[in-house]
């Protein structure tokens, strides 16, 4: 039972404005019960939800995530209704919007349950439609895929659209290429590309292409690279050589 901490405040209000309180005919027990109902039903704080379902994927550790956990996201409340996979390397789960009307962003904050206090998710590449330039590095691979696709094919990657263990398959492909799989495979691939593009284009443009926000990009995607460090050193060395040459000329 919630402690009735509001009673002293209401008592003071009644003493200061007895006429107003009498006119409203306040029922203190009803007010307290309403507060307790709101605490027991967090969705009431966000307004009615539409029960729309959203699929979310993450590379965060969601081992503790359970059905029924509640998460706040973009001023709306969501409930975990199913978990396709979960573990230390991430997983996929489905959220149902039970309060509010805003679509979710990548940042989730737990309000109740046993799941992690916060989760950063990524949009499914199969469900997200973004206008992205055809970068020269991708063109030959896309042309090959087009030539090999059967007549009437709709998707570039049709083979893996419903593969639930795509991370496992990707790890096999990395090893087959003679490389060692790195942590958070897909997140770091996206982060590397976002860092590369941000060196060439304005940040807000890159975020529109990638499908995240500037705040999320700065916290979770953009990185400082060895190439940037080397370029800074080279620039300083060039300036130093120029200054020394000017001194010699004098």
Secondary structure by P-SEA (a helix, b strand, c coil): cccccaaaaaaaaaaacaaaaaaacccaaaaaaaaaaaaacccccccccccbbbbbbbccccccccccbbbbcccbbbbbcccccccccbbbbbbbbcccccccccbbbbcccccccbbbbbcccccccccccccccaaaaaaaaaaaccccccccccccccccaaaaaaaaaaaaaccccccaaaaaaaaaaaaaaaacccaaaaaaaacccaaaaaaccccccaaaaaaaaaaaaaaaaaaaaaaaac
